[in-house]
């Protein structure tokens, strides 16, 4: 998936358009992209992806994780 396609998907799930996704938005986005994660896996992945600890995932954080997840 290209960066622009991944960004479009990220933006689609950023329901309030603030440039961040919360845990529920992350779960829905991951599922839509084919990553079928259990609720526990979502929680663990969310904490790992949120490298700056602001309890939200920015596109750069998500993109880095997605590339590793699909490697």
QUICORQUI-V278864 format. One record per residue. BURIAL is 1 if it has 16 or more other ideal C-beta (glycine too) atoms within 10 Angstrom, else 0. Layout:
burial = (BURIAL:BURIAL)
//
This chain:
burial = (0:0:0:0:0:1:0:0:1:1:0:0:1:1:0:0:0:0:0:1:1:1:1:0:1:1:1:0:1:1:0:0:1:0:1:0:1:0:0:0:0:1:0:0:1:1:0:0:1:1:0:0:0:0:0:1:1:1:1:0:1:1:1:0:1:1:0:0:0:0:0)
//
